[in-house]
Amino acid sequence: MKHNQSMTYDIKNVLALVLGGGQGTRLYPLTKYRSKPAVPVAGKYRLIDIPLSNCINSGLNRCYVLTQFNSVSLHRHIRSTYSFDPFGGGFVEVLAAQQTLENTDWYQGTADAVRQNLRYVEQPGVEHVLILSGDQLYRMNFREMLRTHWESSADVTIAAVPVHGRAAAALGIMRVEDDGRVVGFLEKPQTEEELDLIRTPPEWIDARGIRSGGRDCLANMGIYLFNRDTLVDVLRKTDYRDFGKEVFPASVRARRVQLYLSDGYWEDIGTIKSFFDANLALTRPAAPFDLASVEAPIYSHARFLPPTRFDGATVRGSLVADGSIIEPDAVIEGSIIGVRCRIGRGVTIRDSIIMGNDLYETPEQFAAHGVEGRPPLGIGDGSHVERAIVDKNCRIGRNVYVANPRGLENTEETPHGMIRDGVVVLPKGTVLPDGWSGEE
């Protein structure tokens, strides 16, 4: 195929836009005080670290993060984490929604968010624009995606993951030709008749030799690589608000759209259940997502914390971050323990995510809380936490019981937390006094 001679095949000419998403209502209350990309994951990272690490490991170091809700903690995290060598260039910056002479409204969708920031896309030296989501867990080499885009002379390249038909009802599914060109798209097909329109041969192989592995549907990962001029043209000539529902289907009809097949782990973390399951999956011996990759590490804020101290505790199948103190006779199973956690004597934690604390309390502060009747930061002696998410800076007293023994699916929010998707969630800063029980 004939390449566009005005463009070069160089990752340095790619600009990444990471979409921060809307209010994050399905992840509430984890998004009560922060945007979705700022939600902690795996004990020591934030969700935004995943796409940004993928960019940096691919040699792509010009990134904007588009957000409009609760962006203060995200901005602080990015500012303290992603500083580039001034001689090598590069940046990661937050573009929060703001009123301008051209736009007085908040972002009305993913495509509208990019439209309102086209002046950054149209900067010199930008030939391709990579659109990413800020709430997904995956690992990808964007150099390979750019190669596929270049070699196929595509206007748009979309990343896809093969799935079985039974999982297609919650995803956008594509139909492709033998050369990988996307020629059809259906959002969340619900019937066998709809699936028949977009099924792929279960042993389909792309140009790179990646196989669909018996899975007969190719699902949209929400990762798009555009020629810059194509993206600008589409957004200026239409009022489309959403990439997945409008821009991409329209591009399939009017442009050359190429598939980039990924067969690695990918999880869209959009709900409490998906967040909970994806995190606990990381604690398994053969975790589906490898945090310890030498070739493609996950970067985050360097906190300079001391090692975690254990004293007679039992820990099985868990991840424990830096700077924690775990007292004698504590039992931790299948859980994630975040930074600066204080876990008292005889505490039991099972199948839970404890996000940790933003600061340490001094011995004087720790002692004062007992006098005032408010527990110190952490989990007090003899408490039991099971199948729960404990957000940052929570104060759980002695002999507290945090669980969902009745198997409730959802409950109303109270000062003591709530249940979402069957998981007990304690919002940031929750206080549970000594002896409190979720059964009350």
N, C-alpha and C positions, 0 to 999 in steps of 0.2 A: 504494500500500500504506500501511497505517496504521503510523506510527512509534511506538516505545515512548516515551511522553511523559515518562517519568522520566529519560530520557537526553538528553544534548546532543551536537551534532555539533561537537566541539572536540578538536583534537589534544592539548591540554593535559591532557585527562582520560584519555589513553592511557598505560599503563605498559608498558614493553618489558622482556621477559625474554629474554636471549641465552643459549642453552644451550651450555655449553662442551664437551659430549660426554664420552665415557668415556676409557679409557686411551689411545686413539689408536693402537692396535696397527698399523693399516694404514699409518700415517704414521711408524712407527718406522724409523730412530732419531732423526728430527727431534723426536719427542715423548719422547725419553729423559730430558731434563732440564726439559721445559716442557709445558704443556697445549696442546691443539690450537689454541685461539684465539691463543696467544702465538707461534706459528710465524711467522717473518719471511716477507714476501712482497714482490715487486717492488723489492727492494733496500733500502727504507727504511721500510716499513710492517710491521705485523703483521696476521694474519687478522682479529683482533677489530676492527681499525680500519674494516673494510668495513661490517659491520652498524651499528656505532656512528655512523659518518659518515652512513649512510643515515638514521638516526634524527635526528641533529642537523640535517641538511639538510632534513628534513621538519618541523622545529619540535618534535620529540619529544625532551624532555631529561630524562626520568626513566627510567633504565635500570639493571637489575640483570643481572649476568653470573653464571650458575650454573656452578660448576666444583667438582671434587673431587680432581683429579690434578695434581700439580706446579704449583700455582697461584701460587708465589712471584713468578716473573718476570712473570706476567700481572698480578698485583696491583700490582707496582712500576710496570709500564707504564701501567696505568690511573690510578694515583695521580699520576704525573708528567705525564700528558697531558690528562686530562679534568677540568679545574677550571672551574666555572661562576661567573658573576657572582652574588654573594650576594643582590643586589637582584632578579635575574631568576629565581632559583631553579634547580633542576635538579641532577642528580647522575648519576654512573656509579659503581656500587659492585659489588664482588665478593661473592657469597654462596657461600662454600665449604661443602661438606658438613661437618656437625658433629653431634655427639651432643647431643640435647636430652631433656627429660622426656617429650616426645611421640614422638620418633624416636631410635632407637639404631643404626640401620643407615645405611650409605652409600646414595647415590641408586641406585635399582634400574632406572632408565630415565628417559627425558625427562619423562614425565608424573609419575613419582614425585618427580623433582627439584622440579617446580613444587608438587606436593602438600605436600612438606616445607617449603615457604616461603610457604604461603597467607597467613600473617599479614601479609606485605608486600603481597600482592595485595589484601587486604581493608582497606587503609588508606583513610581518607577521600579523596574526590576522584578515585578510580579508577573509571571506567565501562567501559573497554575494556582488554583485555590483548593485547599483540602478542607472539607467540612466534616467536623467530628462532633460526637456527643460527649458531654461531660459526666455521664453516669453509666458507663459501661466498663466491664472488666474483661480485658483481652490483651493479646500481644501481637503486634503486626509491624512488619518492615515496610514502611511507606516508599522506600526506594524501589521495591519490587512492584508495588502498585503503580508507581510512576512509569516504570519500564513497560508494564502491560499497556498503560494508557498511551504511551508514545509509540510503541510498536504497532498498535492497532489503529493509529490515527484517530482516536476517539475524541469526541467533544466532551463527553462525560464518562467517567469510569466509576462503577459502584462496587463496593465490596459485598460479598454474599457468603453465607454459610449454609452448607447442605443440611437439611432437616427431613425427618419423616413426615408424611402427609398428616399424621395425627396431631402434629405440633403446628401445622400451618394456619390454623384458625386465628391465632393471635399475632400473626406476622404478615408482612408484605411479601408476596411470592412472585418470582420472575420467570418468564419463559425465554429461553435463549436458543440461538441457532448453534450449529456445530462449531463455528469459529468463535463463540463466546459473545456475539452481539445480542444485546437484550432487545427483544421484539414484542414483549408483552409483560404486563404487570397487573396484579390483582391484590388489593389490600384486604387481608383477613378473609380468605375464602372459607365459606361455611358448609358447602355441600360438595358431594362427590362430583357433581356436574361442573361446578366451578373449578375444583381441583384438576379435573381432566383437561381444562383449557390451558393450564400452566405447568403441568407435570413435566419433569425432566427424566430422561432414561436413567434408571438407578445406578448405572455404571458409567455415567457421563464423565469425560476427562477433559480438562481445559488445556490450553496451549502450553502450560507449564508442567503438565503431567499430574496435576492434583486431581484426585478422583472424588466423586460424590459418595463413594463407599456404600452403595445400596440405598441411599436416601434419595427420594424422588422429588424433592422440592428444594428450590434455592431461595433462601430468605434474605431480605434486605437487612444489612447490618446498620444502616444509617450512617455509612461512611462514604462520602462522595468526593471525587477528584474532578474538578472542572477546569477547562481552559478558561483563563480569566475573562477573556472577551465574551465567551459564551455565557458565563454566569452574569456578567454585567448586562448583556443584551436581554437575557431572560427576565431579570429582575426589573429593569427599566421599562420594558414593554408590557409587563403584566402587573396585576395586583395580587399575585399568588402570595399566600401567607405561610405555607408549609412545604417543606422539601419533599417529605415522604408521600404526602397525599396529592400534591399539585405539581411542583416543579419537576420531580422525577418522572411521573407518568407522562407529562407533556413533552419532556425531553425524549422519551422513548419514541413518541410519535414523530417528532420533528428533527431529531439530532441522531448522531451515531453514539449510542450508549454501549459501553463495553463492560463485561462482567470481570471482576477480579475475585477468584474463588479462594476463600480461606478455610482451612480445615482444622484450625486450632480451637482452643477453648474461647467461648464468647458468651457473656451473660449481660443482659440488659437489666441494670439494677434500678427498677422503677417503682417497686413496691416494698413494703416492710418484709414480706415473705421472701422475695427474691434477694433482698439485702441480707436477711438472716441466713438463708440457705447458702448463698455464695460465700459468705464469710466463714461459716462453719465447715464448708467443704475444704477450705484452705488448711484445716487442722489435720486432715487425713494424711497417712504416710505417703500415699500416691495421689497427692492433691491434683485436681485437673488443671490448676493454674500454678505455675512454679514461681514462687516469689524469689527464689535463690538463683535465678538465671545469671550466669556469668556474662553472656553475650549481650543480654538486654535487661539490665537491672531496673528496678523501680526507684526513682529518686523522690526525696521528700525533704522536709525541713530538718536540718542538723541541730538537734537539741542539746547535745553535749551532756547527756545524762549518765549517771553511774550505772553499773550493771545491776540487774535485779538480784535481790537477796532472798534466798530460800532458807528456811530453818525448820527442818523436820516436816515439811509439807509433802503431799503426794500429788504429782502432776502427771496426767496421762493424756496423750493425744491433743495437746493444746499448744497455742502460740502465746508466748509471754514477751511483751515489749520491755524496753529499757526503763530503769529507774523505779521499779516496783519493790515493795516489801511484802513478803508472804510469810505469815507467822506459823508456828508449829501446829500440827494436826489439821491444817487446811487440806481439803481435797478438791482438786480442779480437774475436771474431765471434759474432753471435747469442747473446749471453750477458748475464747480469745481474751487475753488480758492486756489492756492498753498501757500507755505510759503513766508513770507516777501512781500506780495503784497501791493502796494499802489494804491488805486483806488480813483480817484478824484471826485469832486462834479458833480452831475448830470450825471454820467456815467451809461450807460445801457449795461449789459452783459447778453446775452441769449444763452442757449444751447452751451456753450463754455467751454474750458479748459484753464485756466490761470495758468501756472506752477510756477510763482513767481520768486524770485530772490535769488542769492547765498549770497548776502550781503546787508546791509543797507547803504544808503548814509547819510552823516552827513548833518545838516542844511546848512552848508557852501557849501558843494558840490551840494546840491539840488538847492540853490539859484544861484550858478555859472552857472548851465546848462541853466537857463533862459537867462542869459546874452550872453552866447556863441551861443545860437540858437539851441542847441541840447536838446531835452526833458530829464528830469530826469527819473530814473528808475520807471516804473509803467505805469499807464494809466491816461492821463491828463483829466482835467475837460471837461464835455460835450461830451466825445467820445462814440461811439457806436460799440460794438463787438458782432457779432452774428454768430453762427455756425462756430466757429473758434478754432484753437489750437494756443495759444500764448506760445512759448517756453520760457525758463528762460532768465532773464536779458534783456528783450525787453524794448525799450523806445518809448512809444506811446504818442504823444503830445496831445494838446487840440483840441477838435472838429474833431477828426479823425473818419473815417467811415471804419470799417473792416467787410466786409460781402461778400456774393456772390449772389447779386440780380439777375444776369442773369442765375443762375443755371448751371454754367460751371462745367464740370467733372474734367478736368485736364488742367493746364496751365504750361508754362515754368517758371523756377525759375528766379526771379528778385531780386534786392537788397531789395525789399519791401515784399518778400514772394512769395507764390505760392498757387495753388489750387490742392489738391490731393483727389480723390474719392469724389469730391463735397464739401470738407471741406477746408476752408482757413487755411493755416499753415504759421505762422511767425517763421522762424528759430531762434535759440538762438542768442541773441544780435541784433536783427533787430531794426532799428531806423525808425520811421514814424514821420515826422515833423508836426507841428501844421497845421490843416486844410486838411491833406492828405485824399484822398478818394480812395477806391479800385475801384470805377467806372471810374477813370481817365484813 
